[in-house]
Amino acid sequence: MSLTLSRPPEAGVNHLPVPPSGTTDRPHRDRAIDLIRFGCLVVVVILHSMMSAAVLGADGDVVPTVALLHTAGFTAASWFFQIMPLFFFIGGYAAINGWRRTQATGGTWADYIRARLRRLVIPVATLIGLAGAGLSIASELGVPTGLLAEASTRIGQPLWFLAVYVGLTSLVPLAVDFHERAPRRSIAVLAGAVIALDTVVALTGLTGLGYLNFLFVWPLIQQLGFFYADAIHKPVRVGLAWTTMVLALASLGVLVGLGVYSPDMLVNLNPPTGALVLLGVAQMSILRLSHARLNEIVAGGRQGTERAREYRAGIWQRVISWGNTYGIQVYLWHMPIVITLIGVLGYAAQLLAGVPVGDGLSAAGIVLPEIESSWWWLSRLPWLMTVMGLAALLAVAMSKIPYPSEARLARFGSAAARVVRESFSTSEARVGQRLLTPVPRALIAVTLAMGGIATALLIGIAPLIWTLVSIAALLTSLVLAATMKAQIPAESEVPTVTDRVKATASLV
């Protein structure tokens, strides 16, 4: 991904520069948006790292636990570090621009889905496969089943957002069409559904119904990102942005005070509620007020010589480029790193249990300190630096793992389709042929991708059988996605032995 440096906007300009004539059909990448998106992932990694902990039980066993939940101020702080609405809002902004770029080059919905599925599924498949194999090896080495189950759950938890993101990505062309034909009505329908569902949950106490809001909250926030993309080159109406932010936060505060929503924004995440929509609107308003300034900063700022500005812009460019390339890998691999480090520290604490170091302290208490004690807080900075450093190294390493090219996957899929088609009657083959047209193929690919991620999220990746089920669904999704532009041979074409050999060899 290449990033072109541009001059910072002139002082006093409170909106982004309009792209040069002739380029408006292909929206440019916004470096401030890319930086914020990467920043959101970093915030999540820091939060998960801070909240993951373990203690030594009375019998000396390592007991995983969650830190900070009952810390004074944690609930208030959640209003600041709950950035998932901002992430999905930015995702909507990027999605509509990406779809318009696809359209500008003559691409189709299948083209859009194919590229994004490969970008999202390959890192997830790598994580699930390697983490599942690692837990299986740990089981053979005698690691307690309870710890393995906890590790499987913790590794799978961050995947919920990718399952939702894949689903939203598949709906982008349809959602953009609704937005362009009836923008306000689209927002009204989704907002009405969120309000209605939250009301039913509040009146009936059936909290399980709240999970239906996955169908409304995140699409609504994505749709707001479409509005933002349309307004990005218009002058900022500062008064309106401030008013919107204040009203959104005030409304959220009132609803929290009335007991409709939890004051803890992490609680409002699962299942998602309208509180996240209001928080997202406030975050959107803040971004609108600061967007031009952020782009000015990443372009080098106003201060100093031209050479100094170019130097600063170059640093920001490298940070943003690194985040675009490896950010998703950092997000995926931080929990396996955290779990492994906790396991190593726990094992060391068990070995050092009972070894005094003076003043009533034990060596085990230094290695695995009491949660929220003074020593625990002092050790958080090196802990975070270790997690972030290892996550960055592992992200780069995991991105180097080779995967079959899209062309090779397409050849395998086409050959496999011929083999399968010859196994059925002519009428059944015709039905299968219709199912393998680009749109049904795309739908099946998206469903398999979401199913593979959901398997790891809801069931886990231990025992190994569930890892294999998840990987099979994800790889099949990749094959189907790769064949969306492939020409499937006519039904009369009979596969030869060579075809079958090539179908197998194409994945090697």
Secondary structure as the mmCIF struct_conf table of DSSP 4:
data_model
#
loop_
_struct_conf.conf_type_id
_struct_conf.id
_struct_conf.beg_label_comp_id
_struct_conf.beg_label_asym_id
_struct_conf.beg_label_seq_id
_struct_conf.end_label_comp_id
_struct_conf.end_label_asym_id
_struct_conf.end_label_seq_id
HELX_LH_PP_P HELX_LH_PP_P1 ARG A 7 GLU A 10
TURN_TY1_P TURN_TY1_P1 ALA A 11 GLY A 12
BEND BEND1 HIS A 15 HIS A 15
HELX_LH_PP_P HELX_LH_PP_P2 LEU A 16 PRO A 20
TURN_TY1_P TURN_TY1_P2 SER A 21 GLY A 22
TURN_TY1_P TURN_TY1_P3 THR A 24 ASP A 25
BEND BEND2 ARG A 26 ARG A 26
HELX_LH_PP_P HELX_LH_PP_P3 PRO A 27 ARG A 29
HELX_RH_AL_P HELX_RH_AL_P1 ARG A 31 MET A 51
STRN STRN1 SER A 52 LEU A 56
TURN_TY1_P TURN_TY1_P4 ALA A 58 ASP A 59
BEND BEND3 GLY A 60 GLY A 60
STRN STRN2 VAL A 62 VAL A 66
BEND BEND4 LEU A 68 LEU A 68
TURN_TY1_P TURN_TY1_P5 LEU A 69 HIS A 70
BEND BEND5 THR A 71 THR A 71
TURN_TY1_P TURN_TY1_P6 ALA A 72 GLY A 73
HELX_RH_AL_P HELX_RH_AL_P2 PHE A 74 PHE A 81
HELX_RH_AL_P HELX_RH_AL_P3 MET A 84 ALA A 104
TURN_TY1_P TURN_TY1_P7 THR A 105 GLY A 106
HELX_RH_AL_P HELX_RH_AL_P4 TRP A 109 GLU A 140
TURN_TY1_P TURN_TY1_P8 LEU A 141 GLY A 142
HELX_RH_AL_P HELX_RH_AL_P5 THR A 145 GLY A 156
HELX_RH_3T_P HELX_RH_3T_P1 GLN A 157 LEU A 159
HELX_RH_AL_P HELX_RH_AL_P6 TRP A 160 ARG A 181
HELX_RH_AL_P HELX_RH_AL_P7 PRO A 183 THR A 204
HELX_RH_3T_P HELX_RH_3T_P2 THR A 207 LEU A 215
TURN_TY1_P TURN_TY1_P9 PHE A 216 PHE A 216
HELX_RH_AL_P HELX_RH_AL_P8 VAL A 217 ALA A 231
TURN_TY1_P TURN_TY1_P10 ILE A 232 HIS A 233
BEND BEND6 LYS A 234 LYS A 234
HELX_LH_PP_P HELX_LH_PP_P4 PRO A 235 VAL A 236
HELX_RH_AL_P HELX_RH_AL_P9 VAL A 238 GLY A 257
TURN_TY1_P TURN_TY1_P11 LEU A 258 GLY A 259
BEND BEND7 VAL A 260 TYR A 261
BEND BEND8 PRO A 263 PRO A 263
TURN_TY1_P TURN_TY1_P12 MET A 265 LEU A 266
HELX_RH_3T_P HELX_RH_3T_P3 VAL A 267 LEU A 269
TURN_TY1_P TURN_TY1_P13 ASN A 270 PRO A 272
HELX_RH_AL_P HELX_RH_AL_P10 GLY A 274 VAL A 298
TURN_TY1_P TURN_TY1_P14 ALA A 299 GLY A 300
BEND BEND9 ARG A 302 GLY A 304
HELX_RH_AL_P HELX_RH_AL_P11 GLU A 306 LEU A 352
TURN_TY1_P TURN_TY1_P15 ALA A 353 GLY A 354
STRN STRN3 PRO A 356 GLY A 358
TURN_TY1_P TURN_TY1_P16 ASP A 359 GLY A 360
STRN STRN4 LEU A 361 SER A 362
HELX_RH_AL_P HELX_RH_AL_P12 ALA A 363 VAL A 367
BEND BEND10 LEU A 368 LEU A 368
HELX_LH_PP_P HELX_LH_PP_P5 PRO A 369 GLU A 370
TURN_TY1_P TURN_TY1_P17 ILE A 371 GLU A 372
BEND BEND11 SER A 373 SER A 373
HELX_RH_AL_P HELX_RH_AL_P13 SER A 374 LEU A 378
TURN_TY1_P TURN_TY1_P18 SER A 379 SER A 379
HELX_RH_AL_P HELX_RH_AL_P14 ARG A 380 SER A 399
TURN_TY1_P TURN_TY1_P19 LYS A 400 LYS A 400
BEND BEND12 ILE A 401 ILE A 401
HELX_RH_AL_P HELX_RH_AL_P15 GLU A 406 GLU A 422
TURN_TY1_P TURN_TY1_P20 SER A 423 SER A 423
BEND BEND13 PHE A 424 PHE A 424
HELX_RH_AL_P HELX_RH_AL_P16 THR A 426 LEU A 435
TURN_TY1_P TURN_TY1_P21 LEU A 436 LEU A 436
BEND BEND14 THR A 437 THR A 437
HELX_RH_AL_P HELX_RH_AL_P17 PRO A 438 ALA A 454
HELX_RH_PI_P HELX_RH_PI_P1 THR A 455 ILE A 459
BEND BEND15 ILE A 461 ILE A 461
BEND BEND16 PRO A 463 PRO A 463
HELX_RH_AL_P HELX_RH_AL_P18 LEU A 464 ALA A 482
TURN_TY1_P TURN_TY1_P22 THR A 483 MET A 484
BEND BEND17 LYS A 485 ALA A 486
HELX_LH_PP_P HELX_LH_PP_P6 ILE A 488 ALA A 490
TURN_TY1_P TURN_TY1_P23 GLU A 491 SER A 492
HELX_LH_PP_P HELX_LH_PP_P7 GLU A 493 PRO A 495
HELX_RH_AL_P HELX_RH_AL_P19 VAL A 497 ALA A 505
TURN_TY1_P TURN_TY1_P24 SER A 506 LEU A 507
#
